[in-house]
């Protein structure tokens, strides 16, 4: 499997949720379900297994950003508690759901570019007893 000459950067493929090989085919067949293969170049996506990485990065980044803005606004404006609930929870929800797809696509593109595969213990030798 050699990369196509015009393959996009991993960041561009991730932000557009496109195939990391050709940059044109769709990466997803559902909201977060990866397609079996690219509908343009035929790249098989069986190699892609970002696991919980995207969720961790998204929850951490969005959480820090939203909570920092919330803490600043509470000190600066002292809004009523109902306004805080009405703004913070939707901001967390929309922020996480809005960034999860591109972050997962970016991590899949990074796996493709760096030829990442599952780790194994084949290089570890057992010690004699």
NORWOFEN-V699988 format. One record per residue. N is the residue number from 1. RES is the residue in three letters. PHI is phi in whole degrees, -180 to 180 (none if undefined). OMEGA is omega as a letter, one per 40 degrees, with the letter a starting at -180 (NA if undefined). D_LAST is the distance of its C-alpha to the last C-alpha in whole Angstrom. Layout:
n | res | phi | omega | d_last
N | RES | PHI | OMEGA | D_LAST
N | RES | PHI | OMEGA | D_LAST
This chain:
n | res | phi | omega | d_last
1 | UNK | none | i | 43
2 | UNK | -104 | a | 45
3 | UNK | -65 | i | 46
4 | UNK | -70 | a | 50
5 | UNK | -59 | a | 52
6 | UNK | -98 | a | 54
7 | UNK | -67 | a | 51
8 | UNK | -77 | i | 51
9 | UNK | -69 | a | 49
10 | UNK | -64 | i | 47
11 | UNK | -68 | i | 49
12 | UNK | -65 | i | 52
13 | UNK | -62 | i | 50
14 | UNK | -68 | a | 49
15 | UNK | -64 | i | 52
16 | UNK | -90 | a | 54
17 | UNK | 55 | a | 51
18 | UNK | -116 | i | 52
19 | UNK | -59 | a | 49
20 | UNK | -72 | a | 47
21 | UNK | -86 | a | 48
22 | UNK | -105 | i | 52
23 | UNK | 78 | a | 53
24 | UNK | -117 | a | 55
25 | UNK | -73 | i | 54
26 | UNK | -75 | i | 53
27 | UNK | -90 | a | 49
28 | UNK | -109 | i | 50
29 | UNK | -107 | i | 51
30 | UNK | -144 | a | 52
31 | UNK | -62 | i | 52
32 | UNK | -127 | a | 48
33 | UNK | -86 | i | 47
34 | UNK | -72 | i | 46
35 | UNK | -68 | i | 48
36 | UNK | -69 | a | 46
37 | UNK | -154 | i | 48
38 | UNK | -70 | a | 50
39 | UNK | -79 | i | 54
40 | UNK | -106 | a | 55
41 | UNK | -103 | i | 52
42 | UNK | 83 | i | 50
43 | UNK | -57 | i | 47
44 | UNK | -79 | a | 44
45 | UNK | -97 | i | 43
46 | UNK | -65 | i | 40
47 | UNK | -69 | a | 38
48 | UNK | -81 | i | 39
49 | UNK | -148 | a | 37
50 | UNK | -76 | i | 38
51 | UNK | 56 | a | 37
52 | UNK | -95 | a | 38
53 | UNK | -56 | a | 38
54 | UNK | -59 | a | 42
55 | UNK | -63 | i | 43
56 | UNK | -62 | a | 41
57 | UNK | -63 | a | 43
58 | UNK | -68 | a | 46
59 | UNK | -62 | a | 46
60 | UNK | -67 | a | 45
61 | UNK | -64 | a | 47
62 | UNK | -66 | i | 50
63 | UNK | -60 | i | 50
64 | UNK | -62 | a | 50
65 | UNK | -63 | a | 53
66 | UNK | -66 | a | 55
67 | UNK | -68 | i | 54
68 | UNK | -64 | i | 55
69 | UNK | -65 | i | 58
70 | UNK | -62 | a | 59
71 | UNK | -62 | i | 58
72 | UNK | -63 | a | 61
73 | UNK | -68 | i | 63
74 | UNK | -65 | i | 63
75 | UNK | -69 | a | 64
76 | UNK | -76 | a | 66
77 | UNK | -114 | a | 68
78 | UNK | 47 | a | 67
79 | UNK | -72 | i | 68
80 | UNK | -64 | a | 68
81 | UNK | -61 | a | 65
82 | UNK | -66 | i | 66
83 | UNK | -69 | i | 66
84 | UNK | -63 | i | 63
85 | UNK | -63 | a | 61
86 | UNK | -72 | a | 63
87 | UNK | -109 | a | 62
88 | UNK | -70 | a | 59
89 | UNK | -63 | i | 57
90 | UNK | -63 | i | 59
91 | UNK | -64 | i | 58
92 | UNK | -64 | a | 54
93 | UNK | -65 | a | 54
94 | UNK | -66 | i | 56
95 | UNK | -62 | a | 54
96 | UNK | -69 | a | 51
97 | UNK | -69 | a | 52
98 | UNK | -75 | a | 54
99 | UNK | -105 | a | 51
100 | UNK | -65 | a | 48
101 | UNK | -62 | a | 49
102 | UNK | -64 | i | 50
103 | UNK | -67 | i | 46
104 | UNK | -64 | i | 44
105 | UNK | -64 | i | 46
106 | UNK | -64 | i | 45
107 | UNK | -66 | i | 42
108 | UNK | -64 | i | 42
109 | UNK | -63 | i | 44
110 | UNK | -65 | i | 41
111 | UNK | -61 | i | 38
112 | UNK | -65 | a | 41
113 | UNK | -64 | a | 41
114 | UNK | -93 | i | 38
115 | UNK | 51 | a | 36
116 | UNK | -71 | i | 34
117 | UNK | -143 | a | 32
118 | UNK | -65 | i | 29
119 | UNK | -71 | a | 26
120 | UNK | -145 | a | 23
121 | UNK | -107 | a | 19
122 | UNK | -69 | a | 19
123 | UNK | -88 | a | 19
124 | UNK | -89 | i | 15
125 | UNK | -100 | i | 12
126 | UNK | -79 | i | 9
127 | UNK | -83 | i | 6
128 | UNK | -70 | a | 4
129 | UNK | -91 | NA | 0
